[in-house]
Amino acid sequence: MHEWKDSPFKPKEGEDNWIASVLTIGALIGAMFVGICMDFLGRKKTLIGLGIPYAIGWLLMGLTNSFWPILIGRALTGIAIGITTAVLPTYIAEISTPNIRGMLGMSFNFFVVFGMVYVGTMNQCLPDNVYFVYMFDVTWNKLSLWCLLPAGLLSITMIFMPESPTWCVNKIRDTSEGIEQAMSSLKRLRTADSDVKAELNELIEGANRLATSKNSKLRLSPKTLTRRDVYKPLLIGMMLLFFQQFCGINAVQFYLNEIFKKSSTTLSPKVSTLIANIFMCLATVLGGAVIDRAGRRLIYAVSAFGLMSSIAALGVFQFIHRNDSSEVANATISALTTTVAPSTDSFSAASILPIVLITIFVSCKVSSFSIGCGPLSWVIITEITPPQTIGLISSTSSAFAWIFTFLVVNYTGSVRELIFDYGTYWFFASMSLCSAIFIYFLPETKGKTMEQMVKLFKYDD
């Protein structure tokens, strides 16, 4: 929302900042209510209902040319995003079997990035002067109308999906009805060779233990936070999401156009950003292919070191050319790559080097994030959280995730002024190193059932 050229709406001074930041505020509000929605409506109905705020929000942004409707539209889509980021990973984890839970969990991040590629492709490839179709007159608000398609698909396709068996057993008051719905869901979700009765019995046993436990009624209070099945997954989740944001991925993406402009690339910032998002998509596919084989800890560690190396290298590049204009930087690199006075051809070749280096650094950064630290944070949170606390943990974790996002996106510019670009990148690199150290001390969760998780993290002690 930074460029308003050819836009039918030109914000006044200060309005563009509100439009940019209100989505994060909306997401934080949505995160606060996601636990209630998940527990009382169920995962399926919550996801179906999300099509409403998404659709209203995109329509307001696509069909109006004034500040308040656009602000409300951004807020509504933010609320929907805040709910989606918590309920969707939970739903995926609860319908998956342990042997493919990681791969399916990675699909959430894949489609997030795929959505970026989708919008970027629409923005780049659709013709600018085809006025006989309203939506082909491509400006940012017309792109909002293209976002109605995935919003509609979410609600429509979820109608035909089964409810989470875990939710059915634990939350439906009529026990026999809950068991019946859980069995129906398991039959749809599993193959003919699967032992759905044994899986259902395991869910029922867990629900019965919870019902007879003193901790069956869960309310947010200081006493609740002393429970091991609350504070352990909550602290782990908060740390994972802290590192997810403070590795600098959103800061890099937020300033991606500016980073590419500084490299003097002949590619437009939109094309450069689209290329970076494609790399993220491919990296997520690779991560999904190996996560259930290599394990969470190894992939996360590789991802963290990739993040650290790439953004540290970007900081070194910025440090070397901290006092150079684009032309001087290119001439300097040219002088470093030849021992004689540069010819026109050598200068042209050298002038490509900053573009190549920036592209490599950014591509490695976003790819490293998508292969591990990004999607794995939510995969691990949903794996280690018991059913009785998933609503509270998901809601609280999601709220903190958006607080961290708000801090990174809104204050990175101030930090850059204080310690410069290279100092900011090195700070993010140090956070990535800390995340690798943190994951080293976490137990491996690959392929483990919830019963095994309870013993592994000593929730019952």
C-alpha positions in Angstrom: 0.0 0.0 0.0 3.0 2.3 -0.4 2.6 3.4 -4.0 -0.5 5.4 -4.9 0.5 6.2 -8.5 -2.5 5.8 -10.9 -4.7 5.0 -7.8 -8.3 6.3 -7.8 -7.7 7.2 -4.1 -4.9 9.5 -2.9 -4.6 9.4 0.9 -3.9 12.5 2.8 -0.8 12.9 5.0 -1.0 10.3 7.8 -3.8 8.3 6.3 -1.4 6.0 4.4 0.2 5.0 7.7 -3.2 4.2 9.2 -4.1 2.1 6.2 -0.8 0.2 6.4 -0.9 -0.5 10.1 -4.6 -1.2 10.7 -4.3 -4.7 9.2 -1.9 -5.7 12.0 -4.2 -4.2 14.6 -7.2 -6.1 13.1 -5.2 -9.3 13.2 -4.4 -8.8 16.8 -8.1 -8.3 17.6 -8.9 -11.4 15.6 -6.3 -13.4 17.5 -7.9 -12.5 20.8 -11.2 -14.1 19.8 -9.9 -17.1 17.9 -10.0 -19.4 21.0 -13.7 -18.6 21.6 -14.5 -19.3 18.0 -12.6 -22.5 17.8 -14.0 -24.0 21.0 -17.6 -23.0 20.6 -18.2 -23.0 16.9 -15.7 -25.6 16.0 -12.8 -25.5 13.5 -15.0 -26.1 10.4 -17.7 -23.5 11.1 -15.1 -20.9 12.0 -13.3 -21.4 8.7 -16.5 -21.3 6.8 -17.5 -18.1 8.5 -14.2 -16.4 7.8 -15.3 -15.9 4.2 -17.7 -13.2 5.4 -15.2 -10.7 6.8 -12.8 -11.5 4.0 -15.4 -10.8 1.3 -16.7 -7.6 2.9 -13.2 -6.3 3.5 -12.1 -7.0 -0.1 -15.3 -5.5 -1.5 -14.9 -2.3 0.5 -11.3 -1.9 -0.7 -12.2 -2.8 -4.3 -15.3 -0.7 -4.9 -14.7 2.4 -2.8 -12.4 5.4 -3.2 -12.5 7.0 0.2 -10.5 6.6 3.4 -12.9 5.2 5.9 -14.3 2.3 3.8 -10.7 1.3 2.9 -9.7 1.5 6.5 -12.6 -0.7 7.6 -11.9 -3.1 4.8 -8.3 -3.5 5.9 -9.4 -3.9 9.5 -11.9 -6.7 8.6 -9.4 -8.6 6.5 -6.9 -8.2 9.4 -9.4 -9.7 11.8 -10.0 -12.6 9.5 -6.2 -13.1 9.0 -5.7 -13.1 12.8 -8.2 -15.9 13.2 -7.0 -17.8 10.2 -3.4 -18.0 11.3 -4.4 -19.8 14.5 -7.4 -21.9 13.6 -6.1 -23.3 10.3 -2.8 -24.9 11.7 -4.9 -26.3 14.5 -7.4 -27.9 12.2 -4.7 -29.3 10.0 -2.8 -30.8 13.0 -6.0 -32.4 14.4 -7.1 -34.1 11.1 -3.6 -35.4 10.3 -1.9 -38.6 11.2 1.5 -38.3 13.0 3.5 -39.6 10.0 2.3 -36.8 7.6 1.4 -34.1 10.1 4.5 -32.0 9.4 4.0 -32.1 5.6 0.3 -31.1 5.9 1.2 -28.4 8.4 3.7 -26.9 5.9 0.9 -26.6 3.4 -0.5 -23.6 5.4 2.6 -21.5 4.7 2.8 -22.7 1.1 -0.7 -21.3 0.4 0.1 -18.1 2.2 3.1 -17.6 -0.1 1.2 -18.9 -3.1 -1.4 -16.1 -2.4 1.4 -13.6 -2.6 2.5 -15.1 -5.9 -1.1 -15.1 -7.1 -1.6 -11.4 -6.4 1.8 -10.5 -7.7 1.1 -12.4 -11.0 -2.3 -10.7 -11.4 -0.6 -7.3 -10.8 2.2 -8.0 -13.3 0.6 -9.9 -16.1 -2.9 -8.6 -16.5 -3.2 -6.0 -19.3 -3.6 -2.3 -18.2 -6.0 -1.1 -20.8 -8.7 -3.7 -21.1 -11.6 -1.6 -19.9 -14.4 -3.8 -21.1 -13.7 -6.0 -18.1 -13.9 -3.9 -15.0 -11.4 -6.0 -13.0 -8.8 -5.9 -15.7 -8.2 -2.2 -15.1 -5.4 -3.2 -12.8 -4.8 -0.9 -9.8 -4.3 -1.9 -6.2 -8.0 -1.7 -5.4 -9.0 -3.8 -8.5 -6.5 -6.4 -7.2 -8.6 -6.5 -4.0 -11.5 -7.9 -6.1 -9.3 -10.7 -7.3 -8.8 -11.7 -3.7 -12.5 -12.5 -3.5 -11.8 -15.7 -5.3 -9.7 -17.4 -2.6 -12.0 -16.0 0.1 -15.0 -17.6 -1.6 -13.1 -20.9 -2.2 -12.3 -21.1 1.5 -15.9 -20.9 2.6 -17.3 -23.1 -0.1 -14.7 -25.9 0.1 -14.9 -26.0 3.9 -18.6 -26.9 3.7 -17.6 -30.3 2.3 -14.8 -30.9 4.8 -15.2 -33.0 7.9 -15.0 -31.4 11.4 -12.0 -32.1 13.6 -12.4 -35.4 15.4 -10.6 -34.0 18.4 -13.1 -31.1 18.7 -16.1 -33.4 18.2 -15.0 -35.7 21.1 -14.0 -32.9 23.5 -16.5 -30.1 22.8 -19.8 -31.5 21.7 -21.9 -31.7 24.9 -24.0 -34.7 23.7 -21.3 -37.4 24.1 -22.9 -40.0 21.8 -23.4 -37.3 19.1 -19.8 -36.2 19.5 -18.4 -39.7 19.2 -20.7 -40.4 16.2 -19.4 -37.2 14.4 -15.8 -38.0 15.3 -16.2 -41.5 13.8 -17.7 -40.1 10.7 -14.9 -37.6 10.3 -12.2 -40.3 10.9 -13.8 -42.5 8.2 -13.6 -39.7 5.7 -10.0 -38.7 6.7 -8.4 -42.1 6.9 -7.8 -44.9 4.4 -9.7 -48.2 4.4 -6.7 -49.9 6.1 -6.6 -47.5 9.0 -7.7 -48.6 12.4 -10.2 -45.7 13.0 -11.7 -47.5 16.1 -8.4 -47.5 17.9 -7.8 -43.9 17.0 -11.3 -43.0 18.2 -10.9 -44.9 21.5 -7.6 -43.0 22.1 -9.5 -39.7 21.6 -12.3 -40.8 23.9 -9.8 -41.9 26.6 -8.1 -38.5 26.5 -11.5 -36.7 26.7 -12.6 -38.9 29.7 -9.3 -38.1 31.6 -9.9 -34.5 30.9 -13.5 -34.6 32.1 -12.5 -36.2 35.4 -9.5 -34.0 35.9 -9.5 -31.0 38.3 -8.1 -29.0 35.4 -11.0 -29.7 33.0 -12.4 -26.1 33.3 -9.9 -23.8 31.7 -10.0 -20.0 32.3 -7.4 -17.5 31.8 -6.1 -16.5 35.2 -2.8 -16.4 37.1 -3.6 -19.8 38.5 -4.1 -21.2 35.0 -0.7 -20.0 34.0 0.9 -22.2 36.6 -0.4 -25.3 34.9 2.3 -27.2 33.0 0.0 -28.0 30.1 -0.5 -24.2 29.8 2.7 -22.4 30.5 5.0 -24.9 28.8 3.4 -24.8 25.3 2.7 -21.1 25.7 6.3 -20.2 26.5 7.6 -22.4 23.7 5.1 -21.0 21.3 5.9 -17.4 22.2 9.6 -17.9 21.8 9.2 -19.7 18.4 6.9 -16.8 17.2 9.3 -14.2 18.6 12.2 -15.7 16.6 9.9 -16.1 13.6 9.4 -12.4 13.4 12.7 -11.1 14.8 14.7 -13.1 12.2 13.7 -10.1 10.0 11.6 -11.8 7.4 8.8 -9.2 7.6 11.2 -6.4 7.7 13.0 -7.6 4.6 9.7 -8.1 2.8 8.3 -4.8 3.9 11.3 -3.0 2.6 11.9 -5.4 -0.3 11.1 -2.8 -3.0 13.5 -0.4 -1.4 16.3 -3.0 -1.1 16.0 -3.9 -4.8 15.9 -0.2 -5.8 19.2 0.3 -4.0 20.8 -2.5 -6.0 20.1 -0.4 -9.2 18.4 -3.4 -10.8 16.6 -2.8 -14.1 13.8 -5.1 -13.0 10.8 -3.3 -11.5 10.3 -3.7 -7.7 7.1 -5.6 -8.4 8.9 -8.2 -10.5 11.7 -8.5 -8.0 9.3 -9.1 -5.2 7.4 -11.6 -7.3 10.6 -13.5 -7.9 11.4 -13.6 -4.2 7.9 -14.9 -3.4 8.4 -17.7 -6.0 11.5 -18.7 -4.2 9.5 -18.9 -0.9 7.0 -21.1 -2.6 9.6 -23.5 -3.8 11.3 -23.6 -0.5 8.1 -24.5 1.3 7.5 -27.4 -1.1 11.1 -28.6 -0.3 10.5 -28.3 3.4 7.2 -30.2 3.2 8.9 -33.0 1.4 11.5 -33.6 4.0 9.9 -32.5 7.3 8.5 -35.9 8.3 11.8 -37.6 7.4 14.4 -35.3 8.8 12.5 -34.1 11.8 11.5 -30.6 13.1 14.7 -29.8 14.9 17.1 -30.4 12.1 15.1 -28.5 9.5 14.5 -25.6 11.8 18.3 -25.4 12.6 19.2 -25.5 8.9 16.6 -22.8 8.3 17.9 -20.7 11.2 21.5 -20.9 10.0 20.4 -20.1 6.4 18.5 -17.0 7.7 21.5 -15.9 9.8 24.0 -16.4 6.9 21.9 -14.6 4.2 20.9 -11.6 6.2 24.4 -11.2 7.7 25.8 -11.3 4.2 23.3 -8.7 3.2 24.5 -6.6 6.1 28.1 -7.0 5.0 27.2 -5.9 1.5 25.4 -2.8 2.9 28.4 -2.0 5.2 30.9 -2.1 2.3 28.7 0.3 0.2 27.4 2.3 3.1 28.7 5.6 1.8 28.3 4.9 -1.9 25.6 6.0 -4.3 24.4 3.4 -6.8 26.8 4.6 -9.5 29.8 4.7 -7.1 29.0 1.3 -5.7 28.9 -0.2 -9.2 32.2 1.5 -10.1 33.8 0.2 -6.9 32.7 -3.3 -7.6 33.9 -3.0 -11.2 37.3 -1.8 -9.9 37.4 -4.8 -7.5 36.7 -7.3 -10.3 39.3 -6.0 -12.8 43.0 -5.0 -12.6 42.8 -2.5 -15.4 40.6 0.5 -16.2 37.1 -0.8 -16.8 35.8 -0.7 -20.3 32.1 -0.1 -21.0 31.6 -3.9 -21.3 33.3 -4.6 -18.0 31.4 -1.8 -16.2 28.1 -3.3 -17.6 29.1 -6.7 -16.3 30.1 -5.3 -12.9 27.0 -3.3 -12.6 25.0 -6.5 -12.7 26.9 -7.9 -9.7 25.1 -5.9 -7.0 21.8 -7.0 -8.5 22.9 -10.7 -8.5 24.2 -10.4 -4.9 21.1 -8.7 -3.6 18.9 -11.3 -5.4 21.0 -14.1 -3.9 20.9 -12.7 -0.4 17.2 -12.0 -0.4 16.3 -15.3 -2.1 18.3 -17.2 0.4 16.7 -15.3 3.2 13.1 -15.9 2.1 13.8 -19.5 1.1 15.4 -20.3 4.5 12.4 -18.8 6.3 9.9 -20.8 4.2 11.7 -24.1 4.5 11.6 -24.1 8.3 11.3 -21.2 10.7 8.2 -19.8 9.2 5.8 -22.8 8.9 7.5 -25.0 11.5 6.7 -22.6 14.4 3.0 -23.2 14.0 3.5 -26.9 13.3 5.3 -27.3 16.6 2.9 -25.2 18.6 -0.1 -27.3 17.4 1.8 -30.6 18.0 2.8 -29.9 21.6 -0.5 -28.3 22.8 -3.0 -30.7 24.5 -6.6 -30.5 23.3 -7.9 -28.9 26.5 -5.6 -25.9 26.1 -5.4 -25.5 22.3 -8.0 -22.7 22.2 -6.2 -20.6 24.8 -2.7 -21.3 23.5 -3.5 -20.7 19.9 -5.3 -17.4 20.7 -2.6 -16.1 22.9 0.3 -17.2 20.6 -1.4 -15.7 17.6 -1.9 -12.4 19.5 1.8 -12.3 20.4 2.7 -13.1 16.8 0.9 -10.1 15.6 2.4 -7.9 18.3 5.8 -9.0 17.3 4.9 -8.4 13.6 3.7 -4.9 14.5 6.9 -4.1 16.3 9.1 -5.3 13.5 7.3 -3.7 10.7 6.7 -0.3 12.4 10.0 0.2 14.1 12.5 -1.3 11.7 12.7 2.1 10.0 13.6 3.8 13.3 16.2 1.1 14.1 17.7 1.5 10.6 18.2 5.2 11.3 19.8 4.4 14.7 22.2 1.6 13.7 22.0 1.8 9.9 20.9 -0.9 7.5 23.9 -3.2 8.1 23.5 -3.0 11.9 19.8 -3.8 11.6 20.6 -6.8 9.4 23.2 -8.0 11.8 20.8 -7.7 14.7 18.3 -9.9 12.8 21.2 -12.4 12.1 21.9 -12.6 15.8 18.3 -13.4 16.5 18.4 -16.3 13.9 21.5 -17.7 15.7 19.6 -17.5 19.0 16.7 -19.4 17.5 19.0 -22.2 16.4 20.3 -22.5 20.0 16.7 -22.5 21.3 15.6 -25.3 19.0 18.5 -27.4 20.1 17.1 -27.7 23.6 13.6 -28.7 22.4 12.6 -32.4 22.2 11.9 -33.8 18.7 8.2 -34.0 18.0 8.2 -35.8 14.6 5.7 -38.7 14.4 4.7 -38.5 18.1 1.1 -38.9 19.3 -0.4 -36.5 21.9 0.0 -39.2 24.6 3.7 -39.3 23.8 3.8 -35.4 23.8 2.2 -35.4 27.3 5.0 -37.7 28.6 7.7 -36.0 26.7 6.9 -32.5 28.0 5.8 -33.9 31.5 2.5 -32.1 31.4 1.0 -34.5 34.0 3.9 -34.3 36.6 
